[in-house]
Each structure stands twice: as structure tokens, then as C-alpha cells.
Amino acid sequence: MRRLYAHRELTIVHTAETELLAAVDPNDLDEMVANLVDNACKWARGVVSIKATRDTPTGQLLITIVDDGPGIPADALNRAFAPGERLDEAKPGSGLGLAIVRDLATLHGGSVELSNGRNGGLHAELRLPSA
């Protein structure tokens, strides 16, 4: 993503706990994370944060992607997952990325949720079963 968005001069920060394993197909994991990070990079003003941890209460793998962009209107958060839904035509895309993420997460017994940060920006939380 750094190369793809080099012209944006974004700061992409990533942290991960050690020994995290997801019980999902590696290609599906790549697809889910790539779609979420791509969206964050499209909308970020300057910073994208990616964090992978183990969710203590559930034991699931939790991947959180946060950007400092404008976020999504609260009434449109669930609509953003509809196949082909593009909430803003100003950025390139097909409107399929978030639908793919949700379908793949569900297929593997996980979930994805979007929320707006207190200071703006979008928070995406991808939860997947641990291996």
C-alpha cells in the first residue's frame, strides 16, 4: 500500500503481537486486510494505523485498521457493506471491497465492524478465529 499510495505521503503504522495465527485461508486473510487497508489509505488525511492483537475475552484474532479521514455518516455505516455501494463517488473503487471482507469474515466464523472515531476517521475491526 505504501507504493500504491506513495503520492499521498501517508504514514502507515503497523504493530502486531507475536505468534498470532488465524484459522482462515491465507489468501482470504490477505484479501480482507488488503481491502480494509486500501479503503483506509483512500480516505486518510495523513495516517493509517494497523494493529493485530489477540482479543483477550474471546481469544479471537483482532485486526484494527484506523484512518484519520472524514469517517462515514453514522446512518451509512451498515450500508457501506452492501455490494456495489459507493458512499462517495469522488474516490476510485467498485464498491465491492467491504462486501468481500464481510462475506469472507463470515465464511470463516469471524466478523467485521465499522465505527467512527471520536476525533474523526474510520475504525474497522476484523475479528477472526484463532488457529
Sine and cosine of phi, psi and omega as CSV:
sin_phi,cos_phi,sin_psi,cos_psi,sin_omega,cos_omega
0.00,0.00,-0.53,0.85,0.02,-1.00
-0.86,0.51,-0.66,0.75,0.01,-1.00
-0.95,0.32,-0.68,0.73,-0.03,-1.00
-0.88,0.48,-0.59,0.81,-0.04,-1.00
-0.93,-0.36,0.43,0.90,-0.02,-1.00
-0.83,0.55,-0.60,0.80,0.00,-1.00
-0.90,0.43,-0.33,0.94,0.00,-1.00
-1.00,0.07,-0.26,0.97,0.00,-1.00
0.80,0.60,0.73,0.69,0.01,-1.00
-0.98,0.18,0.49,-0.87,0.19,-0.98
-0.99,-0.14,0.88,-0.47,0.02,-1.00
-0.93,-0.38,0.90,-0.44,-0.05,-1.00
-0.94,-0.35,0.74,-0.67,0.04,-1.00
-0.69,-0.73,0.65,-0.76,0.07,-1.00
-0.69,-0.72,0.51,-0.86,0.03,-1.00
-0.50,-0.87,0.66,-0.75,0.14,-0.99
-0.93,0.37,0.39,-0.92,0.02,-1.00
-0.98,0.18,0.39,-0.92,0.10,-1.00
0.85,0.53,0.65,0.76,0.10,-0.99
-1.00,-0.04,0.77,-0.64,0.04,-1.00
-0.73,-0.68,0.70,-0.72,0.04,-1.00
-0.96,-0.28,0.62,-0.78,0.03,-1.00
-1.00,0.04,0.86,0.50,0.00,-1.00
-0.65,-0.76,0.32,-0.95,0.10,-0.99
-0.88,0.47,0.76,-0.65,-0.04,-1.00
-0.85,0.53,-0.57,0.82,0.03,-1.00
-0.93,0.38,-0.61,0.79,0.04,-1.00
-0.92,0.39,-0.64,0.77,0.05,-1.00
-0.87,0.49,-0.72,0.69,0.05,-1.00
-0.84,0.54,-0.70,0.71,-0.02,-1.00
-0.89,0.46,-0.71,0.71,-0.02,-1.00
-0.90,0.43,-0.77,0.64,-0.04,-1.00
-0.91,0.42,-0.68,0.74,0.00,-1.00
-0.87,0.50,-0.68,0.74,0.01,-1.00
-0.90,0.44,-0.68,0.74,-0.01,-1.00
-0.93,0.38,-0.67,0.74,0.01,-1.00
-0.93,0.36,-0.62,0.78,0.05,-1.00
-0.86,0.50,-0.72,0.70,0.04,-1.00
-0.88,0.48,-0.69,0.72,0.00,-1.00
-0.87,0.49,-0.68,0.73,-0.01,-1.00
-0.92,0.39,-0.57,0.82,0.03,-1.00
-0.89,0.46,-0.61,0.79,-0.16,-0.99
-0.97,-0.24,-0.24,0.97,-0.04,-1.00
-0.89,0.46,0.57,-0.82,0.12,-0.99
-0.99,0.14,-0.56,0.83,-0.02,-1.00
-0.29,-0.96,-0.35,0.94,-0.11,-0.99
-0.70,-0.71,0.70,-0.72,0.15,-0.99
-0.81,-0.58,0.75,-0.67,0.00,-1.00
-0.88,-0.47,0.74,-0.67,0.02,-1.00
-0.83,-0.56,0.80,-0.60,-0.04,-1.00
-0.69,-0.72,0.75,-0.66,0.06,-1.00
-0.89,-0.46,0.82,-0.57,-0.01,-1.00
-0.62,-0.79,0.14,-0.99,0.16,-0.99
-0.99,-0.16,0.82,-0.57,0.04,-1.00
-0.95,0.30,0.92,-0.38,-0.13,-0.99
-0.85,0.53,-0.76,0.66,-0.06,-1.00
-0.90,0.43,-0.61,0.79,-0.11,-0.99
-0.98,-0.19,-0.35,0.94,-0.08,-1.00
0.98,0.20,-0.01,1.00,-0.01,-1.00
-0.96,0.28,0.38,-0.93,0.17,-0.99
-0.98,0.21,0.77,-0.64,0.00,-1.00
-0.87,-0.49,0.88,-0.47,0.07,-1.00
-0.92,-0.39,0.87,-0.50,-0.03,-1.00
-0.92,-0.40,0.79,-0.61,0.04,-1.00
-0.85,-0.53,0.84,-0.54,-0.08,-1.00
-0.80,-0.60,0.70,-0.71,0.11,-0.99
-0.85,-0.52,0.22,-0.98,0.00,-1.00
-0.96,-0.29,0.50,0.86,0.01,-1.00
-0.99,0.12,-0.34,-0.94,-0.08,-1.00
-0.98,0.21,-0.21,0.98,-0.06,-1.00
0.98,0.22,-0.20,-0.98,-0.01,-1.00
-0.80,-0.60,0.68,-0.73,0.07,-1.00
-0.79,0.61,0.68,-0.74,-0.10,-1.00
-0.80,0.59,-0.61,0.80,-0.03,-1.00
-0.96,0.27,-0.12,0.99,-0.02,-1.00
-0.94,-0.34,0.00,1.00,-0.07,-1.00
-0.85,0.52,-0.73,0.68,0.01,-1.00
-0.95,0.30,-0.57,0.82,0.01,-1.00
-0.89,0.45,-0.42,0.91,-0.02,-1.00
-0.88,0.47,-0.36,0.93,-0.01,-1.00
-1.00,0.05,-0.11,0.99,-0.02,-1.00
-0.94,0.35,0.74,-0.67,0.00,-1.00
-0.84,0.55,0.77,-0.64,0.01,-1.00
0.99,0.14,-0.06,1.00,-0.02,-1.00
-0.96,0.27,0.83,-0.56,0.08,-1.00
-0.83,-0.56,0.93,-0.37,-0.07,-1.00
-0.96,0.27,-0.35,0.94,0.02,-1.00
-0.53,-0.85,0.87,-0.49,-0.04,-1.00
-0.98,0.19,-0.01,1.00,-0.06,-1.00
-0.94,0.35,-0.44,0.90,-0.02,-1.00
-0.97,-0.25,0.51,-0.86,0.03,-1.00
-0.94,0.35,0.44,-0.90,0.05,-1.00
0.47,-0.88,0.23,-0.97,-0.03,-1.00
-0.97,-0.23,-0.23,0.97,-0.08,-1.00
0.98,0.18,0.27,0.96,-0.01,-1.00
-0.97,-0.24,-0.33,0.94,-0.13,-0.99
-0.83,0.56,-0.78,0.63,-0.04,-1.00
-0.94,0.35,-0.56,0.83,0.06,-1.00
-0.90,0.44,-0.65,0.76,0.04,-1.00
-0.90,0.45,-0.69,0.72,0.01,-1.00
-0.86,0.51,-0.74,0.67,-0.02,-1.00
-0.89,0.46,-0.70,0.72,-0.01,-1.00
-0.89,0.46,-0.71,0.70,-0.01,-1.00
-0.92,0.39,-0.66,0.75,0.03,-1.00
-0.87,0.49,-0.72,0.69,0.01,-1.00
-0.89,0.46,-0.67,0.74,0.02,-1.00
-0.82,0.57,-0.60,0.80,-0.05,-1.00
-1.00,-0.10,0.17,0.99,0.03,-1.00
0.99,0.13,0.34,0.94,0.00,-1.00
-0.92,-0.38,-0.29,-0.96,0.00,-1.00
-0.40,-0.91,0.27,-0.96,0.11,-0.99
-0.66,-0.75,0.68,-0.74,0.01,-1.00
-0.72,-0.69,0.55,-0.83,0.08,-1.00
-0.90,-0.43,0.58,-0.81,0.10,-0.99
-0.47,-0.88,0.32,-0.95,0.05,-1.00
-1.00,-0.10,0.63,-0.78,0.04,-1.00
-0.97,0.23,0.34,-0.94,0.02,-1.00
-0.88,0.47,-0.55,0.83,-0.02,-1.00
-0.97,-0.23,0.40,0.92,-0.04,-1.00
1.00,-0.07,0.00,-1.00,-0.01,-1.00
0.99,0.15,0.26,-0.96,-0.03,-1.00
-0.94,-0.35,0.65,-0.76,0.07,-1.00
-0.92,-0.38,0.84,-0.54,0.10,-0.99
-0.93,-0.37,0.79,-0.62,0.03,-1.00
-0.88,-0.47,0.91,-0.42,0.04,-1.00
-0.97,-0.24,0.87,-0.49,0.01,-1.00
-0.92,-0.39,0.78,-0.62,-0.03,-1.00
-0.72,-0.70,0.49,-0.87,0.04,-1.00
-0.90,0.43,0.62,-0.79,0.05,-1.00
-0.99,0.15,0.51,-0.86,0.05,-1.00
-1.00,0.03,0.00,0.00,0.00,0.00
